[in-house]
Amino acid sequence: MVSRWRPAEACVLTFHGLRADESLVPDMLDQEQHIPASVFEEVCEHLAKHYQVVHAREVAAAQAGGPKLPSRAVAITFDDGYESNYALAFPVLKRLGLPATIFLTTGYLDRSVLPWFVRLEMALSRTSQSILQVEDFTASLSTASERREAYLALCGRLKSRTQAEADDLLAAIEDALQVHLQPGDNLPAPLRPMTWDMAREMHASGLITLGGHTHTHPILGRCTPERSEHEIRTCHARIRDEIGTPPSLFAYPNGGPGDFDQDTQAMLASTGFSGSFTMHAGFIHPHHEVLALPRYGNPSEPWEVEAMASGLMERLRQFRRGLGLRWKKEVAA
């Protein structure tokens, strides 16, 4: 067992979806985002035994000057709002009495939109085309491996564009591949969104907190201010209307550098969100803003969770930073 060196008060873990253990899902290109249910169960049993699993809202409250967290505090979060959060994760969390927060893409639950990454993955996996040519991008799609490589490369391109440009590029990809998925179309089990009834049941349990993750899952830093405000306010209103309680927590889609700014944080605060989470990896330290709290992303193995929760990854990061500073001083001397 790793020695638990805790550098700060809280570690927040991010998951997305789960999948059944039997096999990989042939119709999916991004299996790693949806870990096997048995792995998640093993992770939860480990956390229940060795850590204090708290609500993410307790983490945000402590950061804002509220009650201090217990020692070895860890929070579990999920992004997007997959049906597997209810069907596969919720029974495990209930059995162990572990709280978690699910950040919802509300248009996904409404069945009015499909997130861009679902559209891209399904277009590449379901096309009968063997080659994709769009803009200056060309890729062979003859094998599953080639389709996955194309998916990852195109994700990078789409994330680098303004949201309007990304929307146009995704539409061009779907046209070239001759696949135009609609919200009501059948999806592989791991990619299906939960229903609002599922969300209400989990909320009523007291174990699950529901937070916002925009309405259609754009990268807010790539949107116009008007689009960002619409995404945030619509998401907040949909959760309030469906659950009966306004959400207080938010998670930024993608959540990396440049994916939000001070204006985005001001929009969140004016809408009623009191805490928000990024995908900047690391422990939460006193200097972190309550509307820009770090999380560790999508561990796929129990040992990764232990490395994150124990502080080992944080310690390694600090060691690397210190080594880099020492190297710069020696070079400059």
N, C-alpha and C positions, 0 to 999 in steps of 0.2 A: 504494500500500500504506500502511496506517495505521502510524504510528510506534508501536512497541511499548513503551509505558510500563507497566512491571510494578510494581504497588503492593505485592505480597506474594508468597508462595511458590507458591500454587496456585489454579487456576481449575478448577472441576468443572462439566461440562456435562451436562444432563439431556435425554434423548430418551425417547420412548415406543415407538411402532411405526413401521414403514415401509409404504409401499404401492408397487405397481408403477407405472411411469411413464405407462402408456397413457392413463388417464383418471381422473376422480374416480369414487368408488364410490357408485352411486345409493342404496344402502341405508344410507348413513352420514350423520350430521349433523355430526360433529366431525372433519372431514378434516384439520384443522391438527395434530392430535395424531399423525398418521401421515404423515410427510413422504415425498415421492417418493424412491425408491431412488437415483436419479441425483444428487439433491441431497446425500444422505448421503455418497455416494461422493466427490463434489467436496469436501465438508467434510473428510472423512478425508484426502484427498490434500493439502489445504491444511495441516491440522494436522501431518501427517507431514513436510512440507517445512519448516515454520516453527516448530514447537514440539516439546517433549519430552513425548510422551504416556506417562503412567505409570498404574499400577494405582491405583484408589481406596484400596486397602488401604495403599499407600505413603503416600498423603496423610494418612490417619488415623494411621499410625505416626509420621510426622514431627510431626504435631500433638501426639502423646503423648510427644514427646521422643526419638523414634528418629532414624534417619539422615535427614539433610537431603535435600530434593528437588533435582533438577537445575534449572538456570535454565529459564525458560519452560515450567514444568510445567503440563500440562493432563490431566485425567482425563475419560474418557467413561463415562457411566452410562445405563442404561435402566431404566424402571419398568414393573412389572406382569407381564411374562413372555409377550410375544406371540410367536407362531410366526414372524413376520417378522424378529424378532431373529436367529433361526437361519437362515431361508431367504434373507433379503436383506442383513442387516447382517454376519453372521458371515463370509461369503465375502470381503467387502471388508476386514474387519479382519484376516483371515488373510493376504490378499494383501499388505497393507501392514505386517503385523507389529505391529498396534496392540492394546494391551490394552483391556479394557472390563469393567465390572461390570453385571450384570443383577440387579435387585432383584425377587424373585419373590413373587407372591401365590399361595401354595401351593395353596389350595383351587381356584383357577382351573386350575392344572396338573393337579390331581386329577380335574377334571371333576365336582366335587361341588357347586360354587357358581359363579354368575356375578357379577362385581363389579356394584355397584349402578348405575354409570354405563353399563355395557353393557346392563343390563336397561332402563334409562330410554331410552337411545338407540334400541334396537330396538323398544320399545313405541311410541315416537312415530313412528318411520319406517315401521313395518309396520301400524299401525292403519288400519282403514277408516273410522274416525270423522273427521268434519270439524271437530268442536269438542271441546275438553277443558274440563270443569268439575269442579274438585276443590277442596274447602275454599272459600276466597274467590278462587281463581285461575280465570280463564277465558281461553282462547286459541283462536283459529282455527287450524286445521291444514290449510287448503286448499292451501297451497303448501309447497315444500321450505324456502323462506326462513322461513315462519311456524313450521314445525316446528322449525327450528334455533333460532329466537328462544325458542320455548317450552322447548326443551331447556336452553338457557343459563340462562333464568330459573328453571327448576325445579332445576337443579344448585345454584344459589345458595340456594334454599329448603332443599334437602335438607342442604346443608353447614352450615346455621345451626341445625339441630335436634339434640337429643340423638340418639344412634344408634337408640334404641328408637322415638322419634318419627319419625325418617327412615325406618325400616323400615316403619312403619305408613303413612306418606304414599306411599312407593313402591308398596306393595301396593294402595292406593286408586287410584293413577294407572293401574296395570296393569288393575285391575278396570274403571275408567271407559273405558279404551281397548280393552278386551277382547283384550289380548295378554298371555300369560303364558309367557314364554320359559323353557325348561328347559336345564340345562347341556349336554345332549346334542344340542340343536337346532343346525341349520346356521347359521353366522354368516358375515358378509362376511369375505373373506380377511384384511384387516388386523386384525380383532378376534378371530381364533382364537388360543387359547393354545398355547404350545409344549407338547411332550410331555416327560416326564421323560427319555426316551432322548435327545432333542435336548439337554436340559440337561446330561446326563452327557457327551455328546460334546464340548460346548463346554468344560465344566470340564476334561476330560482333555487338551484342547489346551494348557493352561497360559496361554492368552491371556485367558480369560474367568473372572472371579470371580463366584460366585453369592451374593447376599445376600438378606436377608429384607425383606418388604414387607407383613407380616401374613398371616393365612390367608384372610380374606374381603374385605379392603380397606375396613374401616371407618375413620373418622377417630378416632384413639385418644383425643383430647381430648374427644370427645363420648360416649365409652363409660364404663360403670361400671368401677371398678378390676378387678373379676372378669373382665369381658369383655376388657379390655385385656390382662390377664395371659394369658388363654386364647389370644388372637390371637397374641401374641408367642411364647409357649412352643410352641404348635402349629406355627407357621411354622418356628421353629428346629428342632424335632424332625423335621418332614417333610423339610426339606432335608438334615439329617444322615442320615436313614434312606435317602433316595433317592440321594444323591450319595456318601455314605460319609465326608464331612468336614463338621463343624459349621460353619455360617456365622459370620463374625466381624463382618460389616457389615450395616447396616439402613438403610432409608429410610422416613421417615414418610409415610403416605398423606396427600395434600394438602400437608402439611408447612409450613403457614403459621402465623401467630400464633394461639395457642390450640389448635392441633392436637396438642400434646403438652406435657408439663410435667416438673418435676423427678421426680415419681413415675414417669412413663413412662420417663425415662432410667434411674432406679434399677432398674426391671423389666428393661430391656434389659441392663444391666450384670450383674444377678444371673442372667440367662438365658445369658450368655456372649458377648454382643455387645460389641465393644471400640470400635466407631466407628459413628456414625449421621449421616445427611444429611437436611437440611431442604429446603424450597423457598424459603428466604430468599435472595434474589438477592444475589450479591456474591462477591468474592474471599475466600479464607480468610486470616484475620489471626491473630496469636499469641493474642489474647484469646478466640477462639472455643473453646467446649467441644468436646471430641472426640466427644461424643454429641449435638451440635447444630451440625454443620458446614454452611455455606451451599453452595448450588448455583445456577447459572443454569438457567432452565427453558426447555426445548423450543424452541430456535431453529429457524426454518423456512427460513432463507436463509443462504448462506455468509457474506454480509457481517455478519449478526448474530453468527455464531460468531467472526469476526475482531474485532468490537467487544467481545465478551465476553472472549476470550482475550488480546487485546492490552492490556487494561486501560482501554480508552477508556470503556466504560460505568462502570467504577469511578471513573475520574477525573471524569466528568460528575456522578456521584452526590455525590462529595466537593465538587465545585464548587457544586452546588445546596445542599448542607448549609451550606457556608460562606457562601453568599449569603443563605440564610435567617437564619443567626445574625446576620450584619451588618445585615440589614433589621430584625430585632427590636431590636438595640441602637440603631439610628437612630430607630426609632419610640419607644423608651422614653426617649431622651435629651431 
